[in-house]
Amino acid sequence: MTAGTVYNWGLAVTELYPDYRTVDESIPDPAHSFLEQALETLAAPAGAVMLAASAIDAMLKAKGFKSGSLYARIDEAAGQHLITPEMAAWAHEVRLDANDQRHADEDAPLPKEADARKCVNFALALAEFLFVLPARVARGRKGSGAR
C-alpha cells in the first residue's frame, strides 16, 4: 500500500493506493456489485460513472421505486421523502454524467478520475443512507433489547 498527501510532507495522509474502501454487506445486489465495480474502475472514469449511476438505479429499485425511468425514480423517491431534494439533485447530476457517456455525447467531455470519484462517492453515501445506517440501527436496537 502506498500513502500520499496533497499537502506538505509530514502532514495527514489524504490518499491511499490501492483504494481501501469496501462496500458494506447490507447493500443488496445488484447495487452492491455495481458499487464494488465502480470502486475498482476509478482509473477508467467513464465506466465508473456509468456504474455509479447503475448502483443508484438499483438502490432505488430495491426500495420499491421500479416504474419509469431513473429520472422518474429519483423524483419519486424525493417526492416520498426517501431522499432529500439535495440528494435528488446530486443523483440527477450522476444520471446526466452517465447519460453523456452511455450515449457518447459528442459535446460532453470525457470524465476525469476526480469526476468519477465524485459520482462514486455520492453512490456510496446514498448506500450508506438507504441501507448501511438502517442496518446498523437495527443491529444496535436488537442488541440493546429495545422493543
Z-matrix of the N, CA and C atoms (Angstrom, degrees):
N
C 1 1.442
C 2 1.521 1 107.71
N 3 1.303 2 115.90 1 142.16
C 4 1.449 3 122.90 2 178.64
C 5 1.518 4 108.42 3 -119.18
N 6 1.334 5 115.79 4 139.34
C 7 1.457 6 120.80 5 179.30
C 8 1.521 7 108.88 6 -116.52
N 9 1.321 8 115.02 7 152.52
C 10 1.458 9 119.52 8 179.51
C 11 1.512 10 110.84 9 -150.38
N 12 1.309 11 115.10 10 168.36
C 13 1.452 12 121.81 11 176.70
C 14 1.509 13 108.83 12 -142.51
N 15 1.305 14 116.01 13 148.59
C 16 1.454 15 120.19 14 175.94
C 17 1.529 16 109.79 15 -92.66
N 18 1.323 17 115.92 16 0.37
C 19 1.450 18 121.59 17 -179.49
C 20 1.531 19 108.86 18 -102.12
N 21 1.304 20 117.05 19 -152.94
C 22 1.464 21 121.70 20 -179.60
C 23 1.512 22 111.29 21 -83.85
N 24 1.314 23 114.95 22 154.20
C 25 1.457 24 121.74 23 176.71
C 26 1.527 25 109.65 24 -54.20
N 27 1.310 26 116.84 25 137.89
C 28 1.449 27 121.12 26 177.31
C 29 1.516 28 114.48 27 92.71
N 30 1.330 29 116.88 28 -5.54
C 31 1.464 30 119.50 29 177.81
C 32 1.520 31 110.10 30 -95.09
N 33 1.305 32 116.35 31 -174.31
C 34 1.465 33 122.21 32 -175.10
C 35 1.527 34 112.17 33 -59.37
N 36 1.321 35 114.99 34 142.03
C 37 1.459 36 121.69 35 175.13
C 38 1.524 37 107.76 36 -72.10
N 39 1.321 38 116.29 37 131.11
C 40 1.464 39 120.51 38 -179.96
C 41 1.518 40 112.73 39 -113.61
N 42 1.323 41 116.97 40 -12.24
C 43 1.459 42 120.36 41 -178.12
C 44 1.518 43 109.95 42 -142.28
N 45 1.330 44 115.74 43 143.00
C 46 1.461 45 122.49 44 174.10
C 47 1.520 46 108.28 45 -128.38
N 48 1.315 47 115.81 46 139.73
C 49 1.466 48 121.57 47 178.39
C 50 1.518 49 108.64 48 -128.62
N 51 1.318 50 121.40 49 128.83
C 52 1.458 51 124.75 50 -5.41
C 53 1.521 52 110.31 51 -69.83
N 54 1.333 53 114.74 52 163.45
C 55 1.454 54 121.59 53 -178.62
C 56 1.526 55 109.15 54 -57.44
N 57 1.310 56 117.63 55 132.52
C 58 1.461 57 122.14 56 -174.59
C 59 1.521 58 113.09 57 -91.22
N 60 1.304 59 119.10 58 -5.26
C 61 1.459 60 120.43 59 -175.07
C 62 1.525 61 111.35 60 -67.77
N 63 1.313 62 114.50 61 145.52
C 64 1.455 63 120.92 62 175.34
C 65 1.524 64 108.32 63 -124.63
N 66 1.309 65 115.18 64 165.13
C 67 1.455 66 121.06 65 -179.70
C 68 1.523 67 107.56 66 -102.74
N 69 1.314 68 116.17 67 125.06
C 70 1.462 69 122.27 68 -176.07
C 71 1.528 70 111.11 69 -62.39
N 72 1.312 71 115.43 70 143.59
C 73 1.470 72 121.69 71 -178.14
C 74 1.528 73 113.62 72 -69.88
N 75 1.325 74 117.33 73 -15.28
C 76 1.463 75 118.88 74 -179.73
C 77 1.533 76 112.46 75 -76.73
N 78 1.320 77 117.22 76 -8.72
C 79 1.466 78 121.44 77 178.50
C 80 1.526 79 107.85 78 -83.67
N 81 1.326 80 117.50 79 122.90
C 82 1.475 81 119.70 80 -175.94
C 83 1.530 82 112.09 81 -73.43
N 84 1.335 83 114.10 82 154.79
C 85 1.462 84 119.56 83 172.10
C 86 1.510 85 108.82 84 -76.90
N 87 1.296 86 120.33 85 149.58
C 88 1.458 87 128.02 86 6.37
C 89 1.527 88 114.55 87 -85.21
N 90 1.342 89 118.91 88 -5.10
C 91 1.466 90 120.46 89 -179.72
C 92 1.523 91 111.10 90 -56.43
N 93 1.333 92 116.86 91 -42.16
C 94 1.457 93 121.61 92 179.24
C 95 1.521 94 110.90 93 -56.83
N 96 1.317 95 116.87 94 -47.99
C 97 1.471 96 121.19 95 -179.43
C 98 1.525 97 111.37 96 -65.63
N 99 1.338 98 117.23 97 -41.68
C 100 1.462 99 119.66 98 178.02
C 101 1.528 100 111.06 99 -60.83
N 102 1.335 101 116.95 100 -41.61
C 103 1.466 102 120.51 101 179.43
C 104 1.526 103 111.39 102 -65.65
N 105 1.322 104 117.26 103 -43.03
C 106 1.472 105 119.78 104 177.10
C 107 1.521 106 110.73 105 -59.30
N 108 1.325 107 116.08 106 -45.78
C 109 1.459 108 120.00 107 -179.10
C 110 1.528 109 111.30 108 -66.39
N 111 1.331 110 117.37 109 -37.39
C 112 1.461 111 120.25 110 177.86
C 113 1.526 112 110.56 111 -61.54
N 114 1.333 113 116.99 112 -43.61
C 115 1.464 114 120.29 113 177.79
C 116 1.533 115 111.47 114 -63.27
N 117 1.331 116 115.86 115 -37.60
C 118 1.464 117 120.42 116 -178.10
C 119 1.527 118 112.95 117 -73.83
N 120 1.332 119 117.77 118 -17.61
C 121 1.466 120 120.53 119 -174.15
C 122 1.526 121 113.11 120 -114.35
N 123 1.311 122 118.39 121 21.97
C 124 1.463 123 120.11 122 179.76
C 125 1.526 124 111.98 123 -59.07
N 126 1.311 125 117.29 124 -26.40
C 127 1.470 126 120.87 125 177.23
C 128 1.528 127 111.32 126 -73.08
N 129 1.313 128 117.49 127 -13.13
C 130 1.465 129 123.54 128 173.93
C 131 1.533 130 106.27 129 -116.46
N 132 1.335 131 116.97 130 78.05
C 133 1.460 132 121.26 131 -168.03
C 134 1.524 133 116.33 132 -55.25
N 135 1.322 134 118.77 133 -39.66
C 136 1.464 135 119.43 134 -179.22
C 137 1.522 136 110.29 135 -60.90
N 138 1.308 137 116.96 136 -42.01
C 139 1.456 138 121.24 137 178.26
C 140 1.513 139 112.27 138 -66.20
N 141 1.327 140 117.04 139 -42.22
C 142 1.464 141 121.00 140 -179.83
C 143 1.528 142 111.19 141 -63.43
N 144 1.332 143 116.85 142 -38.51
C 145 1.460 144 120.80 143 178.77
C 146 1.525 145 109.96 144 -64.18
N 147 1.329 146 116.90 145 -45.39
C 148 1.465 147 119.56 146 -179.99
C 149 1.522 148 111.21 147 -65.45
N 150 1.334 149 118.02 148 -37.60
C 151 1.461 150 120.91 149 177.73
C 152 1.524 151 111.16 150 -67.48
N 153 1.326 152 118.12 151 -36.39
C 154 1.465 153 120.87 152 177.08
C 155 1.527 154 110.17 153 -62.47
N 156 1.327 155 116.45 154 -43.28
C 157 1.466 156 119.98 155 178.39
C 158 1.526 157 110.76 156 -65.00
N 159 1.320 158 117.14 157 -38.99
C 160 1.468 159 120.55 158 177.23
C 161 1.523 160 110.43 159 -63.46
N 162 1.329 161 117.08 160 -38.48
C 163 1.465 162 120.55 161 177.90
C 164 1.524 163 110.72 162 -64.03
N 165 1.323 164 116.98 163 -43.00
C 166 1.467 165 120.85 164 178.34
C 167 1.523 166 109.66 165 -60.67
N 168 1.322 167 116.14 166 -45.80
C 169 1.465 168 120.74 167 179.20
C 170 1.523 169 110.71 168 -60.03
N 171 1.319 170 117.06 169 -46.10
C 172 1.467 171 121.16 170 -178.91
C 173 1.530 172 111.45 171 -64.76
N 174 1.335 173 117.34 172 -36.86
C 175 1.465 174 119.72 173 178.63
C 176 1.524 175 111.10 174 -65.54
N 177 1.321 176 116.61 175 -42.79
C 178 1.460 177 119.30 176 179.06
C 179 1.522 178 110.91 177 -65.34
N 180 1.318 179 117.05 178 -38.72
C 181 1.465 180 119.83 179 176.42
C 182 1.519 181 110.90 180 -63.76
N 183 1.332 182 117.28 181 -39.18
C 184 1.465 183 120.83 182 178.45
C 185 1.526 184 111.39 183 -64.08
N 186 1.322 185 116.74 184 -25.05
C 187 1.466 186 121.27 185 178.12
C 188 1.528 187 112.18 186 -90.83
N 189 1.342 188 116.19 187 7.15
C 190 1.459 189 120.21 188 174.05
C 191 1.517 190 115.65 189 99.02
N 192 1.307 191 118.35 190 1.28
C 193 1.467 192 121.87 191 178.90
C 194 1.526 193 108.12 192 -93.64
N 195 1.331 194 115.64 193 90.17
C 196 1.462 195 120.00 194 -170.14
C 197 1.522 196 114.73 195 -113.28
N 198 1.317 197 117.88 196 -18.23
C 199 1.464 198 118.08 197 -174.49
C 200 1.526 199 110.87 198 -92.71
N 201 1.332 200 113.91 199 154.77
C 202 1.452 201 120.26 200 176.88
C 203 1.516 202 113.40 201 77.48
N 204 1.307 203 114.08 202 -163.88
C 205 1.465 204 122.03 203 -178.12
C 206 1.528 205 110.34 204 -88.01
N 207 1.316 206 116.32 205 171.18
C 208 1.462 207 119.86 206 175.06
C 209 1.524 208 109.75 207 -59.99
N 210 1.321 209 116.98 208 -39.07
C 211 1.464 210 121.23 209 176.62
C 212 1.537 211 110.18 210 -53.39
N 213 1.330 212 115.78 211 -49.71
C 214 1.460 213 120.72 212 -178.86
C 215 1.526 214 111.47 213 -66.23
N 216 1.323 215 117.61 214 -38.75
C 217 1.471 216 120.69 215 -179.59
C 218 1.526 217 111.32 216 -65.20
N 219 1.332 218 116.63 217 -40.20
C 220 1.465 219 120.08 218 177.76
C 221 1.522 220 109.95 219 -61.92
N 222 1.337 221 115.81 220 -48.04
C 223 1.463 222 119.43 221 -179.57
C 224 1.526 223 112.02 222 -64.14
N 225 1.325 224 116.97 223 -38.38
C 226 1.465 225 120.20 224 178.88
C 227 1.532 226 110.76 225 -66.18
N 228 1.326 227 117.03 226 -41.36
C 229 1.470 228 120.51 227 178.58
C 230 1.525 229 110.31 228 -62.75
N 231 1.323 230 117.14 229 -39.38
C 232 1.467 231 120.37 230 177.29
C 233 1.522 232 110.17 231 -69.54
N 234 1.322 233 116.87 232 -41.65
C 235 1.457 234 120.88 233 179.77
C 236 1.516 235 113.16 234 -62.28
N 237 1.333 236 116.58 235 -31.55
C 238 1.461 237 120.97 236 178.13
C 239 1.532 238 111.82 237 -94.19
N 240 1.313 239 117.07 238 10.13
C 241 1.463 240 124.35 239 174.78
C 242 1.529 241 113.96 240 64.13
N 243 1.341 242 116.22 241 24.87
C 244 1.464 243 118.53 242 171.91
C 245 1.522 244 109.37 243 -72.49
N 246 1.321 245 116.19 244 -37.58
C 247 1.463 246 122.02 245 176.35
C 248 1.524 247 108.22 246 -126.36
N 249 1.318 248 115.59 247 158.25
C 250 1.464 249 120.55 248 179.81
C 251 1.525 250 110.12 249 -78.17
N 252 1.331 251 117.56 250 162.28
C 253 1.468 252 119.36 251 175.58
C 254 1.535 253 112.45 252 -58.08
N 255 1.329 254 117.15 253 -35.48
C 256 1.464 255 120.78 254 178.55
C 257 1.524 256 111.26 255 -66.88
N 258 1.322 257 116.47 256 -39.73
C 259 1.465 258 120.20 257 176.93
C 260 1.521 259 110.23 258 -64.87
N 261 1.321 260 116.30 259 -39.54
C 262 1.464 261 120.45 260 177.99
C 263 1.528 262 110.28 261 -63.05
N 264 1.330 263 116.70 262 -42.30
C 265 1.469 264 119.94 263 179.47
C 266 1.526 265 110.61 264 -61.28
N 267 1.332 266 116.93 265 -42.74
C 268 1.466 267 120.25 266 179.76
C 269 1.535 268 110.04 267 -68.52
N 270 1.314 269 117.11 268 -39.76
C 271 1.471 270 120.04 269 177.17
C 272 1.526 271 110.36 270 -60.14
N 273 1.325 272 116.79 271 -39.62
C 274 1.472 273 120.10 272 177.04
C 275 1.531 274 110.89 273 -65.07
N 276 1.332 275 117.66 274 -36.81
C 277 1.469 276 120.19 275 176.88
C 278 1.526 277 110.38 276 -61.19
N 279 1.323 278 116.65 277 -45.25
C 280 1.467 279 120.29 278 178.80
C 281 1.528 280 109.91 279 -63.82
N 282 1.332 281 116.64 280 -42.57
C 283 1.467 282 120.99 281 178.69
C 284 1.519 283 110.78 282 -57.90
N 285 1.325 284 116.51 283 -46.35
C 286 1.462 285 120.45 284 -179.43
C 287 1.524 286 111.94 285 -67.16
N 288 1.331 287 117.12 286 -39.71
C 289 1.470 288 120.27 287 176.35
C 290 1.521 289 110.82 288 -60.33
N 291 1.326 290 115.97 289 -41.55
C 292 1.467 291 119.85 290 178.82
C 293 1.521 292 111.16 291 -68.12
N 294 1.335 293 116.63 292 -39.35
C 295 1.466 294 119.84 293 178.23
C 296 1.523 295 111.15 294 -59.88
N 297 1.338 296 116.77 295 -40.74
C 298 1.464 297 119.87 296 178.28
C 299 1.530 298 110.82 297 -56.25
N 300 1.335 299 116.66 298 -39.51
C 301 1.464 300 120.70 299 -178.07
C 302 1.524 301 111.44 300 -77.96
N 303 1.327 302 116.05 301 -44.56
C 304 1.473 303 119.58 302 -177.86
C 305 1.516 304 111.85 303 -62.73
N 306 1.334 305 116.58 304 -35.58
C 307 1.464 306 120.37 305 -177.21
C 308 1.524 307 112.12 306 -96.00
N 309 1.333 308 116.77 307 5.05
C 310 1.470 309 122.11 308 180.00
C 311 1.523 310 110.64 309 49.06
N 312 1.333 311 115.08 310 49.06
C 313 1.453 312 121.03 311 179.88
C 314 1.526 313 109.40 312 -59.23
N 315 1.309 314 116.16 313 118.73
C 316 1.463 315 121.35 314 -175.95
C 317 1.522 316 112.73 315 -67.82
N 318 1.322 317 117.90 316 -23.88
C 319 1.458 318 121.26 317 -179.58
C 320 1.527 319 113.04 318 -88.90
N 321 1.306 320 117.27 319 -11.46
C 322 1.474 321 120.86 320 -177.90
C 323 1.527 322 109.70 321 -92.33
N 324 1.315 323 116.99 322 132.45
C 325 1.465 324 118.96 323 176.98
C 326 1.528 325 110.42 324 -71.83
N 327 1.307 326 115.75 325 153.34
C 328 1.464 327 119.55 326 173.84
C 329 1.523 328 108.64 327 -66.64
N 330 1.330 329 117.20 328 140.52
C 331 1.466 330 118.53 329 179.57
C 332 1.525 331 111.31 330 -69.82
N 333 1.297 332 114.37 331 150.61
C 334 1.465 333 121.95 332 173.58
C 335 1.527 334 107.44 333 -93.61
N 336 1.326 335 116.57 334 169.67
C 337 1.464 336 119.92 335 179.58
C 338 1.526 337 111.17 336 -59.11
N 339 1.317 338 117.85 337 -36.64
C 340 1.471 339 120.40 338 178.63
C 341 1.526 340 110.83 339 -63.54
N 342 1.334 341 117.49 340 -36.94
C 343 1.465 342 121.09 341 176.85
C 344 1.525 343 110.03 342 -64.32
N 345 1.328 344 115.91 343 -43.72
C 346 1.461 345 120.40 344 179.57
C 347 1.525 346 110.59 345 -63.37
N 348 1.331 347 117.11 346 -42.36
C 349 1.471 348 120.40 347 178.58
C 350 1.523 349 111.31 348 -59.73
N 351 1.330 350 116.56 349 -39.67
C 352 1.460 351 120.06 350 179.25
C 353 1.529 352 109.86 351 -62.15
N 354 1.310 353 117.21 352 -44.41
C 355 1.470 354 120.86 353 -180.00
C 356 1.519 355 111.44 354 -66.40
N 357 1.320 356 116.91 355 -45.45
C 358 1.465 357 121.19 356 -179.39
C 359 1.528 358 109.86 357 -66.35
N 360 1.323 359 117.17 358 -40.35
C 361 1.473 360 119.62 359 178.65
C 362 1.519 361 111.37 360 -61.24
N 363 1.333 362 117.20 361 -39.21
C 364 1.459 363 118.30 362 176.70
C 365 1.525 364 110.83 363 -64.98
N 366 1.333 365 117.00 364 -44.85
C 367 1.469 366 119.85 365 -179.63
C 368 1.529 367 110.12 366 -59.80
N 369 1.324 368 117.43 367 -40.30
C 370 1.471 369 120.55 368 177.69
C 371 1.532 370 111.14 369 -66.42
N 372 1.323 371 116.77 370 -40.16
C 373 1.468 372 120.10 371 178.35
C 374 1.531 373 110.67 372 -65.21
N 375 1.329 374 116.42 373 -40.48
C 376 1.461 375 119.56 374 177.25
C 377 1.527 376 110.59 375 -62.86
N 378 1.324 377 116.92 376 -41.84
C 379 1.467 378 120.98 377 177.55
C 380 1.528 379 110.96 378 -62.38
N 381 1.313 380 116.04 379 -39.47
C 382 1.468 381 120.70 380 177.44
C 383 1.533 382 109.57 381 -60.75
N 384 1.308 383 116.60 382 -45.93
C 385 1.460 384 122.70 383 -177.93
C 386 1.529 385 112.45 384 -67.56
N 387 1.341 386 116.49 385 -43.90
C 388 1.461 387 120.67 386 -174.21
C 389 1.523 388 114.40 387 -82.53
N 390 1.341 389 117.41 388 -31.87
C 391 1.465 390 119.61 389 -171.62
C 392 1.529 391 114.49 390 -126.70
N 393 1.322 392 117.72 391 -46.38
C 394 1.464 393 120.49 392 -172.09
C 395 1.525 394 111.18 393 -69.80
N 396 1.311 395 117.36 394 -52.17
C 397 1.463 396 120.17 395 -179.55
C 398 1.529 397 112.10 396 -61.90
N 399 1.340 398 119.87 397 -46.12
C 400 1.473 399 118.60 398 176.46
C 401 1.532 400 113.05 399 -59.65
N 402 1.334 401 117.64 400 -36.24
C 403 1.466 402 120.12 401 177.98
C 404 1.526 403 110.91 402 -66.67
N 405 1.338 404 116.82 403 -39.33
C 406 1.471 405 120.22 404 177.75
C 407 1.516 406 110.87 405 -64.92
N 408 1.326 407 115.79 406 -42.23
C 409 1.468 408 119.67 407 179.16
C 410 1.527 409 109.78 408 -62.48
N 411 1.314 410 117.68 409 -45.23
C 412 1.474 411 121.21 410 179.87
C 413 1.529 412 110.63 411 -60.93
N 414 1.347 413 116.83 412 -43.83
C 415 1.474 414 119.58 413 178.27
C 416 1.523 415 111.15 414 -64.30
N 417 1.323 416 116.25 415 -41.40
C 418 1.456 417 120.70 416 179.91
C 419 1.521 418 112.65 417 -65.01
N 420 1.301 419 115.72 418 -42.66
C 421 1.463 420 119.38 419 178.43
C 422 1.497 421 111.58 420 -67.62
N 423 1.322 422 116.77 421 -39.00
C 424 1.464 423 120.44 422 178.94
C 425 1.529 424 109.88 423 -64.11
N 426 1.321 425 116.21 424 -41.43
C 427 1.463 426 120.91 425 179.91
C 428 1.503 427 113.97 426 -70.23
N 429 1.346 428 116.58 427 -22.73
C 430 1.466 429 119.69 428 -177.74
C 431 1.524 430 111.89 429 -90.66
N 432 1.317 431 116.93 430 -5.97
C 433 1.451 432 120.15 431 -178.86
C 434 1.513 433 113.20 432 78.42
N 435 1.346 434 116.43 433 14.97
C 436 1.469 435 120.89 434 179.55
C 437 1.530 436 110.41 435 -63.14
N 438 1.312 437 114.67 436 148.98
C 439 1.467 438 119.17 437 -179.21
C 440 1.485 439 111.06 438 -101.05
